[in-house]
């Protein structure tokens, strides 16, 4: 179906504003690591966990547990973390 046909579809046009209001859980994943349960139970203040990503590597932006983009960590003027998008990940797979 062409994009022109989709944009003229009254069903989609009528429902699009409602779809855009659906909340989506967005997470930034700095890295990951698989640990045995025993290692989790042994964690204490000062414990260090080394993750799979290095400083400067792109981080993953997830929406409802699906990878949607990658980017770089930024710090806003008021000290908050943010992400600058460097890559949009295709949903085609």
Backbone as CSV, one residue per row, in Angstrom:
resi,resn,N_x,N_y,N_z,CA_x,CA_y,CA_z,C_x,C_y,C_z
1,UNK,0.853,-1.182,0.000,0.000,0.000,0.000,0.890,1.233,0.000
2,UNK,0.616,2.184,-0.861,1.466,3.360,-0.948,1.199,4.306,0.213
3,UNK,2.172,5.209,0.467,2.016,6.162,1.557,0.851,7.111,1.292
4,UNK,0.636,7.472,0.034,-0.465,8.372,-0.321,-1.799,7.748,0.051
5,UNK,-1.971,6.478,-0.258,-3.217,5.791,0.068,-3.396,5.724,1.574
6,UNK,-2.332,5.426,2.319,-2.430,5.343,3.776,-2.821,6.682,4.385
7,UNK,-2.222,7.784,3.912,-2.515,9.091,4.496,-3.939,9.538,4.192
8,UNK,-4.565,9.002,3.157,-5.936,9.373,2.820,-6.964,8.441,3.444
9,UNK,-6.521,7.419,4.135,-7.420,6.454,4.740,-8.172,7.117,5.898
10,UNK,-9.496,7.266,5.815,-10.248,7.936,6.878,-10.186,7.187,8.209
11,UNK,-10.078,5.873,8.159,-9.976,5.090,9.388,-8.725,5.503,10.172
12,UNK,-7.591,5.593,9.463,-6.348,5.989,10.121,-6.383,7.450,10.538
13,UNK,-6.877,8.307,9.693,-6.927,9.737,10.001,-7.772,10.005,11.235
14,UNK,-8.856,9.282,11.399,-9.759,9.468,12.532,-9.121,8.991,13.835
15,UNK,-8.343,7.939,13.780,-7.793,7.319,14.992,-6.387,7.772,15.357
16,UNK,-5.682,8.382,14.447,-4.301,8.772,14.701,-4.146,9.653,15.947
17,UNK,-4.973,10.667,16.155,-4.794,11.477,17.369,-4.912,10.643,18.650
18,UNK,-5.799,9.666,18.690,-5.942,8.825,19.882,-4.737,7.911,20.047
19,UNK,-4.219,7.400,18.955,-3.037,6.535,19.011,-1.849,7.310,19.562
20,UNK,-1.717,8.559,19.177,-0.574,9.362,19.603,-0.592,9.666,21.103
21,UNK,-1.703,9.455,21.778,-1.799,9.696,23.218,-1.516,8.448,24.061
22,UNK,-1.274,7.316,23.421,-0.997,6.086,24.166,0.385,6.203,24.799
23,UNK,0.487,5.989,26.121,1.791,6.091,26.773,2.710,4.934,26.379
24,UNK,3.988,5.240,26.230,5.003,4.257,25.872,6.116,4.340,26.908
25,UNK,6.533,3.195,27.435,7.617,3.151,28.393,8.940,3.256,27.636
26,UNK,9.729,4.288,27.927,11.001,4.513,27.249,12.132,4.328,28.255
27,UNK,13.136,3.531,27.866,14.288,3.270,28.729,15.571,3.462,27.942
28,UNK,16.604,3.886,28.650,17.938,3.979,28.080,18.758,2.873,28.724
29,UNK,19.348,2.024,27.902,20.126,0.886,28.404,21.608,1.211,28.229
30,UNK,22.295,1.364,29.351,23.717,1.691,29.318,24.568,0.474,28.994
31,UNK,24.095,-0.695,29.350,24.819,-1.933,29.105,24.073,-3.079,29.757
32,UNK,24.577,-4.284,29.554,23.934,-5.436,30.179,24.995,-6.461,30.554
33,UNK,24.601,-7.349,31.443,25.482,-8.427,31.881,24.608,-9.519,32.467
34,UNK,24.941,-10.731,32.170,24.223,-11.876,32.725,25.010,-12.366,33.933
35,UNK,24.333,-12.444,35.069,24.962,-12.863,36.316,24.201,-14.029,36.931
36,UNK,24.911,-14.928,37.595,24.204,-15.967,38.340,23.531,-15.348,39.572
37,UNK,22.472,-15.970,40.027,21.730,-15.471,41.174,22.646,-15.271,42.382
38,UNK,23.606,-16.172,42.581,24.524,-16.062,43.718,25.282,-14.737,43.692
39,UNK,25.678,-14.288,42.504,26.394,-13.015,42.385,25.503,-11.850,42.801
40,UNK,24.220,-11.907,42.462,23.292,-10.846,42.878,23.136,-10.819,44.392
41,UNK,23.045,-11.991,45.004,22.892,-12.060,46.457,24.144,-11.585,47.182
42,UNK,25.291,-11.661,46.520,26.541,-11.234,47.144,26.845,-9.754,46.948
43,UNK,26.001,-9.028,46.218,26.225,-7.598,46.022,26.085,-6.848,47.342
44,UNK,26.946,-5.874,47.532,26.865,-5.024,48.717,27.327,-3.627,48.326
45,UNK,27.192,-2.706,49.237,27.628,-1.334,48.978,29.095,-1.364,48.561
46,UNK,29.402,-0.714,47.442,30.763,-0.689,46.926,31.050,-1.750,45.882
47,UNK,30.124,-2.709,45.698,30.315,-3.724,44.661,30.343,-3.060,43.291
48,UNK,31.106,-3.612,42.391,31.218,-3.074,41.035,30.806,-4.169,40.054
49,UNK,29.938,-3.797,39.115,29.537,-4.712,38.042,30.032,-4.109,36.734
50,UNK,30.805,-4.871,35.992,31.311,-4.416,34.706,30.330,-4.850,33.619
51,UNK,29.899,-3.878,32.795,28.933,-4.165,31.736,29.624,-4.349,30.392
52,UNK,28.837,-4.678,29.376,29.373,-5.027,28.058,29.768,-3.838,27.200
53,UNK,29.374,-2.643,27.568,29.685,-1.471,26.742,30.819,-0.668,27.353
54,UNK,31.558,-0.009,26.466,32.659,0.844,26.894,32.206,2.301,26.864
55,UNK,32.893,3.129,27.624,32.608,4.562,27.623,32.759,5.079,26.194
56,UNK,31.796,5.846,25.743,31.828,6.410,24.405,31.078,5.601,23.365
57,UNK,30.746,4.348,23.673,29.958,3.540,22.735,28.505,4.002,22.780
58,UNK,27.775,3.864,21.670,26.358,4.244,21.670,25.568,3.418,22.683
59,UNK,24.589,4.055,23.290,23.694,3.360,24.214,22.377,3.090,23.500
60,UNK,21.610,2.144,24.030,20.364,1.731,23.385,19.166,2.466,23.962
61,UNK,18.280,2.926,23.093,17.014,3.535,23.484,15.919,2.531,23.178
62,UNK,15.193,2.142,24.206,14.159,1.119,24.082,12.783,1.756,24.289
63,UNK,11.803,1.279,23.541,10.410,1.681,23.732,9.604,0.400,23.890
64,UNK,8.969,0.246,25.038,8.232,-0.979,25.350,9.081,-2.218,25.080
65,UNK,10.319,-2.182,25.548,11.270,-3.290,25.486,11.749,-3.627,24.069
66,UNK,11.569,-2.721,23.137,12.061,-2.913,21.772,13.077,-1.827,21.451
67,UNK,14.183,-2.227,20.851,15.215,-1.275,20.453,14.686,-0.387,19.338
68,UNK,14.709,0.926,19.556,14.227,1.848,18.523,15.315,2.790,18.014
69,UNK,16.347,3.013,18.850,17.391,3.957,18.443,18.631,3.744,19.296
70,UNK,19.723,4.360,18.850,20.959,4.399,19.632,21.397,5.850,19.715
71,UNK,22.170,6.138,20.736,22.607,7.519,20.881,23.720,7.681,21.882
72,UNK,24.023,8.939,22.161,25.090,9.299,23.087,24.501,9.999,24.296
73,UNK,25.080,9.719,25.444,24.621,10.372,26.673,25.027,11.844,26.641
74,UNK,24.106,12.680,27.042,24.343,14.118,27.158,23.914,14.552,28.561
75,UNK,24.419,15.675,29.007,23.979,16.251,30.275,23.402,17.623,29.966
76,UNK,22.171,17.857,30.436,21.515,19.135,30.183,22.119,20.223,31.071
77,UNK,21.759,21.470,30.805,22.272,22.597,31.590,21.919,22.480,33.069
78,UNK,20.779,21.829,33.364,20.383,21.691,34.771,20.842,20.357,35.378
79,UNK,21.759,19.654,34.699,22.366,18.454,35.262,21.613,17.157,35.046
80,UNK,20.601,17.167,34.205,19.849,15.934,33.928,20.496,15.161,32.789
81,UNK,20.341,13.840,32.836,20.822,13.003,31.741,19.849,13.074,30.581
82,UNK,20.387,13.045,29.382,19.558,12.988,28.174,20.318,12.156,27.149
83,UNK,19.681,11.901,26.021,20.323,11.128,24.962,20.196,11.893,23.656
84,UNK,21.301,11.963,22.939,21.320,12.559,21.609,21.267,11.394,20.612
85,UNK,20.207,11.318,19.844,19.990,10.199,18.922,21.013,10.244,17.790
86,UNK,21.694,9.138,17.575,22.674,9.040,16.488,22.237,8.045,15.412
87,UNK,21.294,7.167,15.755,20.849,6.144,14.812,19.421,5.728,15.143
88,UNK,18.565,5.693,14.135,17.225,5.127,14.273,17.311,3.694,13.781
89,UNK,16.836,2.755,14.602,16.920,1.347,14.249,15.675,0.947,13.488
90,UNK,15.873,0.316,12.350,14.781,-0.112,11.499,14.007,-1.246,12.176
91,UNK,12.699,-1.226,12.025,11.877,-2.316,12.587,11.845,-3.519,11.665
92,UNK,12.290,-3.334,10.426,12.347,-4.463,9.487,13.454,-5.405,9.940
93,UNK,13.160,-6.705,9.899,14.160,-7.491,10.453,14.668,-8.667,9.894
